[in-house]
Amino acid sequence: MNKYFNLLMFILIIIIYSCKTNGIHLIKVYYPSGKLKIEEQVLADSFVNGFYKEYYDNGTLYKDYNMVRGKLSGLCKVYDKIGKIYFAGNYKDSLEDGNQVYYFDNGNIDEKYFAKKGLTIGQKFKYYPDGKMRQYWFYDHQGRAKYQRVYDSIGNLISSSGNPIAEYLLFSRSFKDAIINKNDTLLINIFCATPPNAQVHLYFKELNGYLPQIDLSDSIVQNYATPSFILNQIGNYKTKVVMSITNRDGTEEENYRVSAFTVK
């Protein structure tokens, strides 16, 4: 008897079009116990549009999403069964787009990173439950991990791999086939890691002496350094950007990228 009663209750737990405002219907779905399971705003064509909320069987909020025509959009959150936040992230067209943060049970951050159109870009951090750094990654604008560091539980570096200078790009109005016109302005875009528990030293130099060496360490803003130069001398240029990282234990690592072009 209970079996058939529960089946009947399950059939009746979906209440469709319980409310209609501006063409948006509010749909609610209930557990056999009568507790609310899902509530969502739906358009007449059945796309979820507005909020989507899902609950555990104990009544605690599980998922709190914003939707635009069936796709995740804006800030979306996930909670554990006792109401603690587990995840908060921004989306667009159901792709990660903005800050993404995961949490431990104690409320500390487990992992955080930034994404654009579903691709992780720039710095990604992973922590131990007590808040100390565990892993660090740096991604380029194509979502490729270019650099990684691993730490022990007290913050000492265990290993590092890759190149912290993820991108080294040169631009000029006349730049074509590695040739630039004299007196044109050279724009440089450096996208680089700034790892925790370390001191970063970044500098630029032109190996043939046409351009001055510049210390860019204090010019890094949100992982970008963007020096520029007026090219007033004809010749073959070879540029180099170097990053030196000094770790907390005194060990050092050095990485670089080079580029060449001709000024006519």
C-alpha positions in Angstrom: 0.0 0.0 0.0 2.8 2.4 0.9 4.5 1.6 -2.3 1.5 2.7 -4.4 0.9 5.7 -2.2 4.5 6.9 -2.7 4.1 6.4 -6.4 0.9 8.5 -6.5 2.6 11.2 -4.4 5.5 11.3 -6.8 3.1 11.8 -9.7 1.5 14.6 -7.9 4.6 16.4 -6.6 5.2 18.3 -9.9 3.1 21.4 -9.9 3.3 23.1 -13.2 2.6 26.8 -13.8 1.8 27.4 -10.2 2.6 31.1 -10.8 2.9 33.1 -14.0 4.5 36.6 -14.2 5.5 38.3 -17.5 5.5 35.1 -19.4 7.7 33.3 -16.8 6.2 30.3 -15.0 7.3 29.1 -11.6 7.6 25.4 -11.4 8.0 23.5 -8.1 8.9 19.8 -7.6 8.5 18.0 -4.3 10.0 15.0 -2.6 7.5 12.2 -1.7 7.8 13.5 1.9 6.2 16.8 0.7 9.4 18.8 1.1 10.4 21.1 -1.7 13.0 19.6 -4.1 13.2 22.0 -7.0 11.9 25.4 -7.9 12.6 27.1 -11.1 11.5 29.9 -13.4 10.6 28.6 -16.9 9.6 30.3 -20.1 6.6 29.1 -22.1 9.0 27.3 -24.5 10.3 25.2 -21.5 13.7 27.0 -21.1 14.7 27.7 -17.6 15.0 31.4 -17.4 15.7 33.1 -14.1 16.5 31.2 -11.0 17.0 27.5 -10.5 17.1 26.2 -6.9 17.5 22.6 -5.8 17.2 21.4 -2.2 18.4 18.4 -0.2 15.7 16.1 1.3 16.3 17.8 4.7 15.2 21.2 3.2 18.7 22.7 2.9 19.5 24.6 -0.3 21.8 22.5 -2.6 22.1 24.5 -5.8 21.4 28.2 -6.4 21.8 28.9 -10.1 21.0 31.8 -12.4 19.8 30.8 -15.9 19.2 32.5 -19.2 17.3 30.3 -21.7 18.4 27.1 -20.2 22.1 28.0 -19.7 24.0 28.9 -16.6 24.5 32.7 -16.4 26.0 34.9 -13.7 26.8 33.8 -10.1 26.0 30.1 -9.3 26.5 28.5 -5.9 26.5 24.9 -4.5 26.1 24.1 -0.8 26.7 21.0 1.3 23.9 19.2 3.2 24.4 21.3 6.3 24.3 24.6 4.4 28.0 25.4 4.1 29.1 26.9 0.8 31.0 24.4 -1.4 31.4 26.3 -4.7 30.7 29.7 -6.1 31.4 30.6 -9.7 30.4 32.9 -12.5 29.1 31.5 -15.8 28.1 32.7 -19.3 26.3 30.4 -21.7 27.0 27.5 -19.2 30.8 28.1 -19.5 32.9 29.2 -16.6 33.4 33.0 -17.0 34.8 34.9 -14.1 36.0 33.9 -10.7 35.6 30.3 -9.6 36.1 29.3 -5.9 35.8 25.9 -4.1 35.7 25.6 -0.3 36.6 23.2 2.4 34.2 22.1 5.1 35.9 24.5 7.5 35.1 27.5 5.2 38.6 28.0 4.0 39.3 28.2 0.2 40.2 24.9 -1.4 40.8 26.2 -4.9 40.3 29.4 -6.8 41.0 30.6 -10.4 39.7 32.9 -13.1 38.1 31.6 -16.4 37.0 33.2 -19.6 34.7 31.3 -22.0 35.4 28.1 -20.2 39.2 28.5 -20.3 41.3 28.9 -17.1 43.5 32.0 -17.6 46.2 33.4 -15.3 46.8 32.2 -11.8 45.2 29.2 -10.2 45.7 28.4 -6.5 45.0 25.3 -4.5 45.4 25.3 -0.7 45.7 23.0 2.3 42.7 23.0 4.7 44.6 25.3 7.1 45.0 28.0 4.3 48.6 27.3 3.3 49.5 27.1 -0.4 49.5 23.6 -1.8 49.8 24.1 -5.6 50.1 27.0 -8.0 49.5 27.1 -11.7 49.8 29.8 -14.4 47.8 29.6 -17.6 48.1 31.5 -20.9 45.1 33.0 -22.7 44.5 29.7 -24.6 43.9 27.9 -21.3 47.2 26.0 -21.3 49.1 25.5 -18.1 52.5 27.0 -18.7 53.9 26.9 -15.1 53.3 24.9 -11.9 54.6 24.9 -8.4 54.0 22.4 -5.6 54.4 23.2 -1.8 54.6 21.1 1.3 52.2 21.6 4.2 54.5 24.3 5.8 54.9 26.4 2.7 58.2 25.2 1.3 58.6 24.7 -2.4 58.8 21.0 -3.4 59.0 21.4 -7.2 58.4 23.8 -10.1 58.1 23.2 -13.8 57.4 25.1 -17.0 58.1 28.8 -17.8 56.5 31.5 -15.7 56.6 33.9 -18.7 53.5 32.5 -20.3 53.3 35.0 -23.1 55.8 37.5 -24.7 54.2 39.4 -27.5 55.5 42.3 -29.6 53.3 44.7 -31.5 53.8 47.6 -33.8 51.7 49.5 -36.3 54.1 48.6 -39.1 55.1 45.1 -37.9 55.0 42.7 -40.8 57.2 39.6 -41.4 59.4 40.6 -38.4 60.1 44.0 -40.0 59.3 47.3 -38.4 59.6 50.8 -39.8 62.1 53.2 -38.2 60.6 55.6 -35.6 57.6 53.4 -35.1 56.6 52.5 -31.5 57.3 48.9 -30.3 54.6 47.7 -27.8 55.5 44.7 -25.6 52.9 42.6 -23.8 54.3 40.2 -21.1 51.9 37.9 -19.3 53.7 36.3 -16.4 53.3 34.4 -13.1 53.8 36.0 -9.7 54.0 32.9 -7.5 53.4 33.1 -3.7 56.1 32.5 -1.2 58.7 34.0 -3.6 60.2 37.2 -4.8 59.9 37.9 -8.6 62.5 40.0 -10.6 61.5 40.7 -14.2 63.7 42.7 -16.6 63.9 43.4 -20.4 67.0 43.9 -22.5 67.9 44.2 -26.1 71.0 42.0 -26.8 72.5 44.2 -29.5 72.4 47.3 -27.4 69.8 49.3 -29.4 67.4 49.6 -26.4 68.1 50.2 -22.7 67.7 47.4 -20.2 64.7 48.0 -18.0 63.7 46.5 -14.6 60.0 45.6 -14.9 59.7 44.1 -11.4 57.6 47.0 -10.0 55.7 47.4 -13.3 53.7 44.1 -13.1 50.0 44.8 -12.7 47.7 41.8 -12.5 50.4 39.7 -14.1 51.0 42.0 -17.0 54.0 44.2 -17.9 53.7 46.4 -20.9 56.8 48.4 -21.7 57.1 50.4 -25.0 59.9 51.9 -27.0 60.4 54.2 -30.0 62.6 52.4 -32.5 64.8 55.3 -33.8 67.8 53.2 -35.0 68.0 50.9 -38.0 69.3 47.4 -37.3 68.6 43.8 -36.3 67.1 43.7 -32.9 67.1 40.7 -30.5 65.1 41.2 -27.4 65.0 39.1 -24.2 62.8 39.2 -21.2 64.1 37.4 -18.1 62.3 36.4 -14.9 64.3 35.4 -11.8 62.4 33.9 -8.9 63.9 33.7 -5.4 62.2 31.2 -3.2 61.7 31.5 0.6 64.5 29.0 1.2 66.9 31.1 -0.9 66.9 28.9 -4.0 66.6 30.6 -7.3 65.2 29.8 -10.8 65.5 31.8 -14.0 63.5 31.6 -17.2 63.4 33.8 -20.3 61.9 34.3 -23.7 63.5 35.9 -26.8 62.3 37.6 -29.9 64.0 39.1 -33.0 63.0 41.6 -35.6 64.5 44.1 -38.0 64.1 47.9 -38.1 64.4 49.5 -41.5 
